[in-house]
């Protein structure tokens, strides 16, 4: 009789352990598939200078992600006129707790103002280091200096972004304005800010990198559970 009771007790304990394991296993895919919250930290190119809200880069990226079936939302943390140092100064409140990933688009105003490339690089490096410490994956968007800044400045500035990409474990998009810069049909009258059609080009070209960013978030969720 005691042997039967012992076996029965052992069976119940094994079944309880199996039930717990099933519950934990079921929770893993749910956690990995939860919506991904992305913050687009940038300047006027992110903010959507001169455009209605729905035509801004974050808004159009939200639409593109939804069309591909990716459950992710992009918050617009672009500030017109912001430099890399300005982005660093507001990093804590611009990228609040609960942020899963960041699209980092800063540097254009540094180049326009002739900021020392060393200053720009240090600010961006600090941003990436702080986000890495918070375990927030980043899509780093490269920028290029305008031709009027001269060859020496251009070489020093343009080298910032690939150098940071090789140092930090980021998803890298070499030039945010790829396919749009210097094209009058894709820019507003100032020749610097994309128009509605220009934002469409940016979104379509950067989308695969954003998908890679989302994949990193989901992979990190799976490994941390």
PAKOLSE-687364 format. One record per atom (N, C-alpha, C, O): residue in one letter; x negated, y, z negated. Coordinates in pm, whole numbers, padded with zeros to 5 digits, always signed. Each point is the difference from the previous one (the first is absolute). Layout:
<pts>
AXYZ;...
</pts>
This chain:
<pts>
X-00083-00120+00000;X+00083+00120+00000;X-00087+00126+00000;X+00025+00097+00072;X-00131-00102-00158;X-00090+00115-00007;X-00069+00023+00134;X-00021+00114+00041;X-00013-00224+00027;X-00066+00011+00130;X+00091+00067+00102;X-00045+00081+00081;X+00173-00117-00086;X+00097+00060+00093;X+00014+00150-00028;X+00004+00081+00093;X+00003-00047-00222;X+00011+00142-00036;X-00124+00078+00042;X+00008+00114+00046;X-00123-00179-00063;X-00125+00066+00040;X-00002+00029+00149;X-00038+00108+00044;X+00080-00210+00033;X+00002+00019+00147;X+00100+00108+00040;X-00024+00080+00090;X+00139-00081-00160;X+00102+00100+00030;X-00051+00141-00030;X+00022+00094+00078;X-00091-00080-00191;X-00056+00130-00037;X-00105+00046+00099;X-00004+00116+00039;X-00082-00210+00002;X-00104+00033+00098;X+00061+00044+00132;X-00047+00094+00063;X+00154-00164-00022;X+00069+00035+00125;X+00057+00141-00007;X-00009+00078+00096;X+00069-00046-00212;X+00060+00133-00014;X-00106+00110+00004;X+00021+00105+00060;X-00137-00131-00123;X-00108+00098+00002;X-00056+00019+00141;X-00029+00112+00042;X+00014-00223+00029;X-00049+00008+00137;X+00099+00075+00089;X-00040+00080+00084;X+00168-00107-00102;X+00102+00067+00081;X+00003+00150-00029;X+00015+00082+00090;X-00031-00047-00220;X-00001+00142-00036;X-00120+00071+00064;X+00012+00111+00052;X-00129-00178-00055;X-00120+00059+00062;X+00019+00015+00150;X-00041+00101+00058;X+00104-00201+00004;X+00026+00006+00144;X+00095+00113+00034;X-00018+00069+00101;X+00119-00049-00184;X+00097+00108+00024;X-00068+00136-00008;X+00028+00090+00080;X-00118-00074-00180;X-00073+00126-00013;X-00087+00024+00122;X-00007+00112+00052;X-00060-00218-00005;X-00086+00012+00118;X+00081+00041+00122;X-00045+00082+00079;X+00163-00140-00063;X+00086+00037+00113;X+00039+00147-00007;X+00003+00069+00102;X+00028-00022-00222;X+00040+00140-00017;X-00114+00095+00036;X+00020+00099+00069;X-00142-00131-00117;X-00116+00084+00030;X-00033-00002+00148;X-00034+00103+00058;X+00044-00220+00004;X-00029-00013+00143;X+00098+00080+00084;X-00038+00062+00099;X+00165-00064-00140;X+00102+00075+00074;X-00022+00150-00012;X+00035+00076+00090;X-00093-00034-00203;X-00020+00143-00023;X-00113+00056+00084;X-00001+00119+00031;X-00096-00203+00007;X-00116+00048+00076;X+00039+00060+00134;X-00040+00113+00029;X+00117-00184+00057;X+00038+00061+00128;X+00083+00126-00018;X-00013+00094+00078;X+00099-00092-00183;X+00084+00118-00022;X-00086+00122-00032;X+00026+00109+00050;X-00128-00129-00135;X-00087+00112-00035;X-00079+00048+00120;X-00015+00120+00022;X-00036-00214+00057;X-00079+00037+00117;X+00083+00071+00105;X-00051+00084+00074;X+00180-00116-00069;X+00087+00057+00103;X+00070+00128-00045;X+00074+00059+00079;X-00096-00015-00201;X+00064+00122-00049;X-00042+00119+00086;X-00107-00003+00062;X+00190+00107-00056;X-00033+00117+00082;X-00137+00058-00035;X-00040+00001-00116;X-00030+00047+00218;X-00133+00060-00020;X+00015+00152+00003;X+00054+00056+00094;X-00103+00008-00199;X+00011+00146-00011;X-00133+00064+00041;X-00101-00017-00069;X+00101+00089+00180;X-00119+00062+00056;X+00008+00152-00018;X+00105+00060+00023;X-00215+00000-00064;X-00009+00146-00007;X-00093+00047+00111;X-00113-00046+00012;X+00161+00139+00070;X-00082+00061+00104;X-00059+00128-00057;X+00068+00102-00011;X-00196-00108-00026;X-00068+00113-00063;X-00079+00074+00108;X-00098-00052+00053;X+00141+00174-00023;X-00065+00069+00110;X+00022+00150+00000;X+00038+00060-00101;X-00062-00002+00218;X+00015+00145+00018;X+00122+00028+00087;X+00099-00073-00006;X-00106+00178+00087;X+00116+00038+00082;X+00034-00106+00105;X+00115-00010+00043;X-00214-00069-00001;X+00027-00105+00098;X+00090-00107-00058;X+00077-00064+00072;X-00086+00044-00203;X+00089-00092-00070;X+00128+00070-00039;X+00109-00056+00014;X-00121+00179-00064;X+00117+00073-00049;X+00103+00023+00109;X+00120+00006-00027;X-00167+00009+00151;X+00092+00025+00112;X+00017+00148+00026;X+00110+00046+00027;X-00219+00028-00033;X+00004+00145+00023;X+00068+00033+00133;X-00032-00057+00104;X+00129+00150-00111;X+00069+00046+00120;X+00107-00093+00052;X+00056+00024+00107;X-00026-00132-00179;X+00096-00099+00047;X+00112-00021-00103;X-00022+00021-00119;X+00140-00061+00163;X+00104-00041-00095;X-00050-00122-00078;X-00085-00075+00049;X+00136+00055-00167;X-00044-00109-00087;X+00005-00134+00072;X-00092-00081-00013;X+00198+00059+00088;X+00017-00131+00065;X-00101-00026+00112;X-00013-00113+00047;X-00060+00218-00005;X-00101-00017+00104;X-00142-00008-00056;X-00097-00009+00075;X+00085+00014-00207;X-00133-00007-00061;X-00056-00142+00012;X+00073-00096+00023;X-00203+00086-00038;X-00066-00131+00010;X+00056-00102-00098;X+00033-00111+00042;X-00019+00143-00173;X+00054-00100-00092;X+00142-00045+00036;X+00033-00118-00009;X+00051+00214+00050;X+00138-00034+00035;X+00006-00094+00120;X+00072-00099-00001;X-00149+00131+00103;X+00001-00085+00121;X-00066-00134-00027;X+00038-00101+00059;X-00137+00098-00148;X-00062-00127-00036;X+00099-00088-00075;X+00004-00121+00020;X+00077+00181-00105;X+00105-00076-00069;X+00093-00068+00100;X+00036-00116-00017;X+00004+00190+00119;X+00089-00054+00102;X-00068-00115+00075;X+00061-00104+00025;X-00187+00124+00011;X-00074-00102+00074;X-00017-00128-00082;X+00013-00110+00053;X-00041+00125-00181;X-00015-00117-00086;X+00132-00076-00012;X+00002-00123+00002;X+00107+00197-00015;X+00131-00064-00009;X+00033-00078+00127;X+00057-00109-00007;X-00093+00164+00122;X+00027-00067+00127;X-00079-00130+00013;X+00045-00094+00067;X-00161+00088-00130;X-00081-00122+00007;X+00040-00100-00109;X-00056-00109-00007;X+00152+00148-00077;X+00046-00091-00104;X-00086+00000-00125;X+00013-00088-00084;X-00102+00188+00071;X-00088+00008-00117;X+00068+00083-00109;X+00037+00115+00022;X-00022-00175-00140;X+00067+00067-00111;X-00100+00088-00073;X-00059-00040-00100;X+00040+00160+00151;X-00094+00095-00059;X+00053+00141+00017;X+00068+00031+00098;X-00098+00054-00194;X+00040+00140+00007;X-00122+00089-00014;X-00092-00029-00077;X+00091+00139+00153;X-00113+00092+00000;X+00044+00134-00058;X+00093+00063+00051;X-00160-00021-00156;X+00029+00129-00063;X-00095+00106+00055;X-00120-00023+00011;X+00176+00139+00022;X-00079+00108+00057;X-00068+00080-00112;X+00065+00074-00073;X-00198-00090+00062;X-00078+00078-00096;X-00100+00086+00076;X-00115+00014-00040;X+00162+00043+00151;X-00084+00090+00079;X+00019+00144-00046;X+00112+00043-00027;X-00222+00031+00020;X+00004+00141-00038;X-00073+00080+00107;X-00120-00019+00021;X+00191+00107+00046;X-00061+00079+00107;X-00115+00084-00055;X+00013+00066-00103;X-00125-00068+00175;X-00116+00077-00040;X-00091-00071-00097;X-00105+00053-00037;X+00143-00173-00007;X-00078-00070-00100;X-00132-00051+00057;X-00008-00043+00115;X-00096+00048-00198;X-00131-00057+00034;X-00016-00131-00075;X+00086-00039-00078;X-00198-00030+00104;X-00027-00124-00073;X-00011+00027-00150;X+00048-00078-00081;X-00111+00189+00046;X-00013+00036-00142;X+00136+00030-00061;X+00025-00033-00116;X+00062+00096+00193;X+00135+00027-00048;X+00077-00129-00024;X+00074-00012-00099;X-00091-00084+00189;X+00066-00129-00018;X-00050-00071-00124;X+00078-00064-00070;X-00207+00074+00044;X-00057-00061-00120;X+00058+00064-00126;X+00031-00070-00096;X-00016+00202+00098;X+00049+00071-00118;X+00144-00040-00035;X+00037+00002-00117;X+00042-00037+00216;X+00140-00034-00027;X+00026-00151+00010;X+00116-00042+00007;X-00219-00037-00005;X+00015-00144+00024;X+00092-00068-00101;X+00085-00080+00038;X-00101+00113-00165;X+00076-00070-00104;X+00150+00017+00017;X+00075-00097-00010;X-00030+00220+00035;X+00144+00021+00011;X+00052-00025+00140;X+00119-00024+00018;X-00205+00030+00082;X+00043-00030+00137;X+00014-00150+00024;X+00080-00045+00082;X-00161-00032-00155;X+00005-00147+00011;X+00038-00053-00138;X-00088-00040-00077;X+00217+00038+00045;X+00044-00037-00135;X-00010-00151-00025;X-00024-00078+00093;X+00043+00039-00217;X+00006-00142-00033;X+00114-00065+00079;X+00105+00062+00022;X-00126-00183+00021;X+00099-00070+00081;X-00031+00007+00148;X+00067-00064+00081;X-00168+00143-00044;X-00043+00006+00139;X-00073-00129+00036;X-00091-00042-00072;X+00130-00021+00183;X-00062-00126+00042;X-00116+00021+00097;X-00093-00081+00004;X+00098+00189+00073;X-00104+00025+00102;X-00001+00148+00036;X+00098+00071-00023;X-00210-00027+00080;X-00015+00140+00038;X-00053+00010+00143;X-00092-00071+00038;X+00152+00161+00039;X-00055+00039+00130;X-00071+00133-00026;X+00065+00100-00032;X-00196-00099+00045;X-00080+00119-00033;X-00038+00074+00128;X-00078-00050+00082;X+00135+00170-00065;X-00024+00081+00119;X-00039+00140-00044;X+00085+00088-00013;X-00214-00067-00010;X-00052+00130-00042;X-00133+00026+00068;X-00072-00093+00037;X+00039+00220-00021;X-00127+00037+00059;X+00010+00100+00113;X-00096+00072+00029;X+00212-00067+00036;X+00014+00092+00114;X-00024+00145-00040;X-00068+00073+00071;X+00123-00032-00186;X-00019+00138-00043;X-00143+00028-00044;X-00048+00112+00011;X-00020-00215-00062;X-00141+00016-00035;X-00079+00039+00124;X-00083+00092-00003;X+00110-00163+00114;X-00073+00028+00125;X+00034+00137+00054;X-00088+00073+00045;X+00216-00036-00050;X+00041+00130+00051;X-00063+00114-00079;X-00025+00108+00055;X-00001-00130-00182;X-00056+00104-00086;X-00152-00009-00010;X-00064+00084-00064;X+00006-00184+00127;X-00145-00015-00005;X-00052-00044-00135;X-00113+00032-00036;X+00196-00105-00040;X-00045-00050-00131;X-00119-00094+00021;X-00001-00080+00094;X-00096+00088-00180;X-00117-00087+00006;X+00046-00147+00004;X+00071-00043-00091;X-00109-00033+00192;X+00043-00141+00008;X-00033-00081-00125;X+00071-00096-00031;X-00176+00134-00041;X-00034-00072-00123;X+00111+00018-00104;X+00032-00093-00074;X+00026+00213+00069;X+00108+00028-00094;X+00123-00082+00036;X+00066-00058-00086;X-00035+00056+00215;X+00116-00077+00047;X-00018-00148-00030;X+00091-00066-00050;X-00210+00015+00081;X-00024-00143-00024;X+00010-00034-00148;X+00059-00102-00036;X-00115+00186-00050;X+00005-00029-00144;X+00143-00002-00051;X+00036-00085-00082;X+00047+00178+00131;X+00140+00005-00043;X+00075-00124+00046;X+00074-00061-00078;X-00092+00023+00204;X+00067-00119+00051;X-00050-00126-00070;X+00078-00091-00029;X-00207+00087+00002;X-00058-00114-00071;X+00061-00012-00139;X+00030-00111-00046;X-00013+00224-00022;X+00061-00001-00133;X+00144-00049+00005;X+00044-00076-00086;X+00030+00120+00188;X+00139-00045+00015;X+00004-00151+00018;X+00078-00069-00065;X-00161+00018+00154;X-00001-00144+00027;X-00043-00080-00122;X+00054-00108-00027;X-00151+00160-00047;X-00046-00068-00121;X+00108-00006-00105;X+00020-00103-00065;X+00051+00214+00046;X+00107+00004-00099;X+00116-00091+00039;X+00058-00065-00087;X-00024+00059+00215;X+00108-00087+00044;X-00041-00147-00012;X+00082-00085-00035;X-00208+00056+00062;X-00049-00137-00015;X+00007-00043-00146;X+00033-00115-00029;X-00063+00206-00062;X+00008-00032-00142;X+00143-00031-00042;X+00023-00075-00094;X+00073+00133+00165;X+00141-00027-00027;X+00052-00117+00082;X+00119-00033-00005;X-00209-00030+00080;X+00034-00116+00084;X+00108+00035+00104;X+00092-00078+00024;X-00106+00197+00036;X+00094+00045+00103;X-00070-00006+00135;X-00094+00075+00023;X+00138-00163+00067;X-00061-00008+00134;X+00020+00130+00076;X+00099+00071-00019;X-00195-00040+00106;X+00001+00128+00073;X-00019-00022+00149;X-00081-00083+00043;X+00157+00159+00035;X-00025+00014+00143;X-00066+00136+00018;X+00064+00104-00017;X-00193-00105+00050;X-00075+00124+00018;X+00009+00046+00145;X-00036-00074+00092;X+00085+00196-00073;X+00013+00056+00134;X-00118+00094+00028;X-00021+00097-00072;X-00053-00128+00176;X-00113+00083+00036;X+00043+00129+00067;X+00111+00012+00051;X-00203+00084-00051;X+00024+00129+00064;X-00126+00041+00073;X-00109-00047-00032;X+00123+00135+00130;X-00115+00049+00075;X-00003+00151-00004;X+00104+00066+00002;X-00225-00011-00009;X-00016+00145-00004;X+00031+00061+00137;X-00030-00062+00102;X+00090+00180-00098;X+00024+00067+00128;X-00132+00038+00067;X-00097+00028-00070;X+00093-00025+00202;X-00125+00028+00073;X-00065+00133-00036;X-00122+00012+00006;X+00203+00087-00042;X-00056+00133-00027;X-00085+00006-00127;X-00064+00102-00027;X+00062-00211-00051;X-00080-00001-00121;X-00147-00033+00028;X-00084+00009-00090;X+00054-00046+00213;X-00138-00029+00036;X-00033-00148-00013;X+00064-00073-00076;X-00167+00029+00151;X-00036-00142+00004;X-00051-00052-00134;X+00037-00109-00042;X-00121+00184-00025;X-00057-00046-00126;X+00110-00022-00105;X+00005-00103-00068;X+00081+00203+00056;X+00110-00012-00096;X+00090-00117+00040;X+00041-00080-00085;X-00010+00070+00214;X+00088-00106+00048;X-00054-00138-00031;X+00074-00088-00044;X-00204+00068+00066;X-00059-00131-00027;X+00008-00034-00149;X+00034-00113-00038;X-00066+00211-00046;X+00002-00023-00145;X+00142-00027-00051;X+00022-00087-00083;X+00072+00165+00135;X+00139-00015-00045;X+00060-00132+00050;X+00058-00075-00078;X-00071+00048+00206;X+00061-00119+00058;X-00051-00128-00064;X+00070-00101-00003;X-00194+00105-00047;X-00061-00119-00060;X+00056-00033-00138;X-00021-00109-00051;X+00092+00204-00008;X+00052-00021-00135;X+00089-00123-00008;X-00015-00083-00090;X+00107+00071+00182;X+00107-00099-00012;X-00046-00144+00025;X+00033-00088-00080;X-00107+00060+00186;X-00051-00137+00015;X-00094-00039-00114;X-00005-00116-00039;X-00070+00213-00014;X-00090-00030-00113;X+00081-00041-00123;X-00034-00097-00068;X+00140+00171+00040;X+00084-00035-00114;X+00070-00134+00021;X+00016-00079-00094;X+00025+00054+00217;X+00068-00126+00031;X-00093-00119-00020;X+00045-00109-00036;X-00174+00129+00058;X-00096-00109-00018;X-00036-00020-00146;X-00046-00107-00040;X+00067+00211-00041;X-00032-00007-00143;X+00117-00052-00083;X-00019-00077-00094;X+00139+00120+00131;X+00119-00038-00075;X+00079-00106+00079;X-00004-00005+00122;X+00074-00078-00196;X+00081-00105+00064;X+00136+00059+00040;X+00100-00020-00068;X-00099+00092+00179;X+00122+00066+00047;X+00038-00052+00138;X-00082-00059+00071;X+00208+00080-00035;X+00042-00015+00139;X-00039+00132+00067;X+00027+00107-00054;X-00089-00114+00171;X-00054+00122+00060;X+00061+00027+00137;X+00001-00087+00088;X+00049+00209-00072;X+00050+00048+00130;X-00090+00116+00039;X+00009+00107-00060;X-00096-00124+00159;X-00109+00095+00026;X+00039+00146+00023;X-00072+00090-00043;X+00185-00066+00111;X+00034+00140+00029;X+00151+00017-00003;X+00071-00054+00085;X-00022+00128-00183;X+00144+00015-00021;X+00069+00058+00123;X+00114-00037+00030;X-00181+00129+00040;X+00061+00067+00116;X-00036-00067+00132;X+00008+00063+00106;X-00046-00189-00110;X-00036-00073+00121;X+00115+00003+00101;X+00114-00035-00033;X-00145+00076+00156;X+00101+00006+00105;X+00085+00126-00002;X+00084+00020+00088;X-00105+00064-00189;X+00083+00120-00017;X-00084+00129+00005;X+00043+00099+00058;X-00161-00102-00118;X-00084+00120-00006;X-00029+00056+00139;X-00033-00075+00092;X+00046+00205-00079;X-00031+00074+00122;X+00098-00025+00115;X-00024+00046+00112;X+00132-00116-00138;X+00103-00021+00103;X+00114+00098-00026;X+00075-00015-00096;X-00062+00114+00183;X+00099+00106-00021;X+00143-00052-00002;X+00087+00059-00064;X-00063-00170+00132;X+00135-00056+00004;X+00039-00066-00132;X+00118-00023-00027;X-00218-00007-00055;X+00026-00073-00125;X-00024+00086-00124;X+00006-00049-00113;X-00034+00178+00137;X-00027+00090-00113;X+00089+00122+00004;X+00054+00037+00104;X-00040+00025-00219;X+00075+00124-00009;X-00082+00114+00062;X-00113-00022+00045;X+00169+00140-00044;X-00064+00113+00067;X-00136+00035-00058;X-00084+00058+00069;X+00060-00094-00197;X-00130+00032-00060;X-00111-00091+00048;X-00118+00025-00027;X+00155-00131+00099;X-00099-00092+00054;X-00063-00092-00102;X-00090-00077+00035;X+00133+00083-00161;X-00060-00082-00106;X+00096-00098-00064;X-00041-00108-00043;X+00168+00144+00038;X+00098-00085-00068;X+00087-00075+00101;X+00055+00061+00091;X-00043-00191-00107;X+00081-00080+00094;X+00146+00044+00002;X+00056+00040-00102;X+00004-00048+00220;X+00144+00023+00009;X+00071-00134-00020;X-00063-00100-00036;X+00192+00098+00059;X+00079-00121-00019;X-00058-00118+00078;X-00016-00110-00054;X-00014+00133+00182;X-00055-00107+00084;X-00139-00041-00048;X-00037-00117+00008;X-00040+00214-00057;X-00134-00031-00050;X+00004-00089-00122;X-00081-00092-00014;X+00176+00118-00075;X+00014-00085-00120;X+00037-00142+00041;X-00045-00097-00061;X+00128+00085+00164;X+00036-00134+00050;X-00125-00078+00042;X-00012-00119-00027;X-00079+00188+00095;X-00124-00065+00045;X-00083-00044-00120;X-00052-00112-00003;X+00039+00201-00094;X-00078-00034-00120;X+00057-00123-00069;X-00073-00093-00034;X+00204+00094+00015;X+00066-00112-00070;X-00019-00131+00076;X-00032-00103-00061;X+00052+00105+00191;X-00012-00124+00078;X-00142-00055-00003;X-00019-00122-00001;X-00080+00210+00000;X-00139-00045+00002;X-00050-00046-00137;X-00081-00092-00009;X+00130+00155-00096;X-00049-00035-00133;X+00080-00114-00063;X-00045-00059-00098;X+00162+00029+00153;X+00089-00100-00059;X-00068-00134-00030;X+00021-00053-00109;X-00101-00003+00200;X-00066-00127-00034;X-00089+00008-00124;X-00010-00096-00076;X-00053+00210+00056;X-00083+00018-00119;X+00086+00011-00126;X-00040-00046-00107;X+00157+00107+00119;X+00092+00009-00114;X+00052-00140-00034;X+00014-00034-00118;X+00013-00045+00219;X+00042-00139-00022;X-00110-00077-00073;X+00029-00082-00088;X-00154+00107+00125;X-00113-00064-00068;X-00007+00045-00146;X-00029-00080-00089;X+00057+00207+00064;X+00001+00053-00135;X+00107-00070-00084;X-00026-00041-00114;X+00145+00028+00169;X+00110-00068-00070;X-00037-00145-00029;X+00029-00052-00108;X-00093-00013+00203;X-00042-00139-00018;X-00097-00012-00117;X+00006-00096-00077;X-00095+00193+00063;X-00094-00002-00113;X+00074+00011-00133;X-00035-00068-00097;X+00137+00152+00093;X+00078+00014-00123;X+00065-00132-00035;X-00005-00045-00115;X+00067-00018+00214;X+00070-00126-00027;X-00099-00110-00040;X+00030-00082-00087;X-00147+00081+00149;X-00101-00100-00035;X-00050+00020-00142;X-00022-00097-00073;X+00003+00224+00033;X-00047+00026-00136;X+00106-00037-00103;X-00032-00044-00110;X+00158+00062+00146;X+00108-00040-00092;X-00002-00151-00021;X+00017-00048-00112;X-00038-00026+00220;X-00002-00146-00010;X-00116-00050-00083;X+00014-00096-00075;X-00131+00161+00088;X-00119-00046-00071;X+00002+00039-00147;X-00069-00061-00082;X+00148+00163+00049;X+00003+00046-00139;X+00104-00072-00083;X+00003+00015-00122;X+00083-00096+00188;X+00103-00073-00073;X-00046-00141-00033;X+00075-00076-00062;
</pts>
